[in-house]
Amino acid sequence: MKKSSFFKSKEEVLSMFVGLLIVVVVAMLVINQVSKNKGVVDLPGTNDQIDLETSITVPEGDYVIYKVKKGEYLSQIAKNKLGKAARWVELAKINNLSSPNYLEVGQEIKLPKTEVESISGSSYTVKKGDNLWSISVRAYGDGYQWLKIWNENRVILINPDKLEIGMTLQLPQLK
């Protein structure tokens, strides 16, 4: 009786082992790359990080009182009144909100007074920290008009996320 073997030679065993090792290494590289890019989103004006542990101090007289309207939430108020949605953390701390996800209609919250420089004229030179939303708020009083600024400047601004300091943007007249 002849004994049959699955592998005919030592070379076949070695070749199979090396092939299996290559497959495992490639799979690990693919998994690493996928997990590294998971959850990365880059939206205009959202690159500013706020340290949740940093204490925020604003002198008592430097507040304005704002009454919450129906359907409003803290990040929306921060975006509309302070220029950046990420400042909701600051509002939560200033107002000692135990549950910043829940606001009541008519609730009074303190907003830090801000000196927002309005933009007038038909052009604007980009400064550090600017994004199309904040420029639109200062130029038109409405952040949603950022798209009109972008459309007007598509020749020099291919990506709305890539403003460069010193870049001169044309500000279209709203009709």
N, C-alpha and C positions, 0 to 999 in steps of 0.2 A: 504494500500500500504506500502510495506516494503522499507525502505531507505537502499540502499546498499552503502557500503563504500569500498574504494580501500584498505585501511589499516584496518586490523581486530583488531589490538591492539596497545597500546602505545609502547610495546616492538618491534613490527615490525618497527615503525617509528624510534625509537632509533637505532635499528640495521642498518637500511638503512642509517641513518645519519653518524654513526661511519664508516661504509663501504665506504661511499663517501669521508669522511675525510681522510681515509687511502689511497685511490686511489689518491687524490690530493697531499698528502705529498710525495708519491712514485714518482709521475710524476714530482714534483718539484726537487726532488733529482736526478732523471735521467737527466733532462734538465740541472741542475747545473753541473753535472759531464761531460756531453757532451760538454758544452760550455767552461769548464775549460781546456779541452784537445784540443780544436779546434785550429789548426794552429801551434802546437808545432812540430818543426822539429829539430833534432839534427844530424848535419853532421860534419865530421871531420874538425876541424879548424875553425868552424863558431861560436864558443862559445864566442869569444872575442868581447866585446861590445865597441863601439866607441861613445863617447858623442859628439853629433853634435854641441853642444854649446861651447865646449872647444876650446880655441884658440890654434893654432899650430904655433910655432915659430921655424924656422930653419934659421940659419945665411945665408946670401946671397951667400957666397962662398961654401956652402955645397950642391949645386945642380948639377945635370947633366941634360943636355937637351936631350929629347927623341922626335923623330918624329913619329907621329901616322901613323900606316899602315892601309891599307884597311881592313875593317871589325873589327877593334879593338874597344873596349869600355873601359871605365875607370876602372871598377872593374877587367877586364881581365889584363890590364896593371899593376894594383896594385898587382894582384896575381903573375904575371910572374916576375915583376921587384922588388917588395918589399916583396914578400912572403905571403901576405894575401890580399884576395880580399876586405875585409872590409876596407882596407886603402884607398879605392877610395875617401872617405870623406876627408881624409887628402890631397890627390892630388887636389881635387876640390877647397879646401881652399887655398892651396899654389898658385894655378894658377888663382885664382879669376874667376872661371868658372861660368858664369851666368846660363848655361844649361849643367850640367855635363853629361846628357844623349846624348848629341850630340857632336861628335868630327869629325873634318875634316881630310881627308888624308893629310899628310904632316904638320899638325899643330904641333908646337913645344910646349911641356909641360915640366915643371921643375919637376924632381924627386929628392927627398932627397937622398944624398949619403948614402949608407948603407954598413956597414961592416958585410958581411955575412961570417961566418966561414964555410969553406968547410969541408966536412967530407971525410977522407980517411981511408982505412983499411977495415977489414972484419966484424967489430962490432962497435956498437955505444951505449953509455949509455944515456938514455933519460933524458933531462933536463926540467925544468919548461917552459911551453909555446910550447913545441914541439908537432907536430902531424906528421902523416906519410907523408903527402904532403910536409911539410917543410923539413923533414929529407931527403926525396927523391930529392928535389931540391938541397940541399947542397951536397948530396952524388953523384948524377948522373947528375945534371943540368936539370932534367926533373921531374916535380911533378907527372906526370902520371905513374911513375914507383913505386909509393907507394904500388900498389897491389902486386908487386913482393916481397917487404919487408914484407908485411903482410903474404903472402903465406909461406915465409921462416920461419916465427916466429909463426905460428898458434898454436904450442904446448903451448906457454906461452901467446899468445895474441889472445884470442878467438874473441874479439870484437875490430875492428880497431879504435874505438873511445875511448878506455879505456887504453891509455898509462899510465904507472905509472912512476913517477920520480925515477930514479935509475935503472930501468929495462934495461937490456942489450939486444939489438937487433942484430941479425946476418944480415949483408948486403950482399946479393948475388951478384956475379959478373955478369954483363950484357954481353950477347953474341952478 
